[in-house]
Amino acid sequence: DVKVTQSSRYLVKRTGEKVFLECVQDMDHENMFWYRQDPGLGLRLIYFSYDVKMKEKGDIPEGYSVSREKKERFSLILESASTNQTSMYLCASSPRGFNQPQHFGDGTRLSIL
Amino acid sequence: GQSLEQPSEVTAVEGAIVQINCTYQTSGFYGLSWYQQHDGGAPTFLSYNALDGLEETGRFSSFLSRSDSYGYLLLQELQMKDSASYFCAVRAGNTGFQKLVFGTGTRLLVSP
């Protein structure tokens, strides 16, 4: 089974801090994704990566950056955390291919105080 | 851009059949997917329709009509464990990227 592991299940940080969310997948998938999930808004794509060192902006990239130095690891960075970034963050991966499903991690519930 | 509409909540009883509808507006449509998410859990893939028609996987079926920009997820013989949120998602962008755009989700409540 595909395993997508997010480093923290719950995280509490303060406004202005630099926050790192880590995601690791064990199936050699080319594509990796970061979403945030908020009540009534569904899943919104922040950034995605289709290869090592490659990244593309999703629908809501403002205030975030990403890093993919190794194929299995995709990091989401909040450069200066703000309270409106309090949310559930979900990482996903998928193999290259036209109709490949995405496999999600269990999520990180991030609170910015 | 892309947008999807699905009902916010649906209720049903055990053993019943329920249909969750999804209408979409998108440029460059490549397929409609469905994901299930239990409270506190990760979304999991249920089905994918690229062509018109019905796809059946056990108790779950998914339908697509590209001419109507419409699809639905059909759940039969409902069980309590089917209580979850269900998201439709369209595959968008050029063929090089696997970007999904998700709907806001339908919360299904199954009662005894």
Chai-1 contact restraints between the chains, C-beta under 6 A:
chainA,res_idxA,chainB,res_idxB,connection_type,confidence,min_distance_angstrom,max_distance_angstrom,comment,restraint_id
A,N31,B,Q98,contact,1.0,0.0,6.0,A-B,restraint_1
A,G42,B,F102,contact,1.0,0.0,6.0,A-B,restraint_2
A,G42,B,G103,contact,1.0,0.0,6.0,A-B,restraint_3
A,G42,B,T104,contact,1.0,0.0,6.0,A-B,restraint_4
A,G42,B,G105,contact,1.0,0.0,6.0,A-B,restraint_5
A,L43,B,F102,contact,1.0,0.0,6.0,A-B,restraint_6
A,Y50,B,F97,contact,1.0,0.0,6.0,A-B,restraint_7
A,S94,B,Q98,contact,1.0,0.0,6.0,A-B,restraint_8
A,N99,B,Y48,contact,1.0,0.0,6.0,A-B,restraint_9
A,P101,B,F45,contact,1.0,0.0,6.0,A-B,restraint_10
A,F104,B,A42,contact,1.0,0.0,6.0,A-B,restraint_11
A,F104,B,P43,contact,1.0,0.0,6.0,A-B,restraint_12
A,D106,B,A42,contact,1.0,0.0,6.0,A-B,restraint_13
